């Protein structure tokens, strides 16, 4: 594991162990729960349907090259 990352984790653990702010602890717990939740459960049915159609198209080989997609969507990129 990266030494810098390990040091950051240790620093966070030390900081958390001294934390007395209940509001902040609750906020951190909520953040942790949100990070564990599956994003699929937080998107709309329309988004799920669109993703499923895209997967089905890909499975059937109905794909366009990246260059073609960029031309179509370049105004939003």
N, C-alpha and C positions, 0 to 999 in steps of 0.2 A: 504494500500500500504506500502511496505517496506520503512522504514525511510531512510535508506542508499540510496536507489534508488531515493527517493524524493529529498534528498540533492544533489545528482549528477545532477538531472534535473535542480534544482535551480541554481547550479553552472554554468551549461552550458548556461542557459538563461542569467545569469548575464554576462558571458564572451561574448556571442553573441551580447548583447546589446551595448557593448563597441567596438566591432570589426569594423575596418575601412578598412581592406584589401579586396578590391573588388574581387581579384583573389580567395582568400580563401572563400569568401561568395559565389561566383559562383560555386566553387568546392563543397561546402556543399549543395547547391541547386541541383546540378547535382546528388550528392549522394542520396539526398532525393527522387528525381524523379526515380532513378534506384531502390530504395528500394520499391517504390510503384508499379513498373511495375510487371506484371505477368511473372514468369520465363518460363511459357509455350511458350510465344511469343519469347523467346530468344534461344530456342533449335531447332535443325535441324528437318526436316521432318522424317528422319530415326529414330531419337530418339523418336519423337512423335508416330510413327508407332510401334516401339518396346514397348513403354509403353502401348499403346492401346491393343496390342496383349497380353501383360501380364495381363491386367485388364480382357480381355475376357477369358483368361485361368483361372484366379482366379474365375470369375463368373461361369464358367463351372465346378469348383471343381478340375481342373487339377493343383494340387499343390504338391510340394515336401516338406518333413520335413526340418527344418532348418539344422539339422545335415547332411543331404544328400547334401544340397547346400554348406555347409562349406567344405565338402570333395572335391566337384567339384572345388570350387573357392579358396581354402585355399592358393594356391601359390600367389594369388593377394591380400590376406587380410593381 
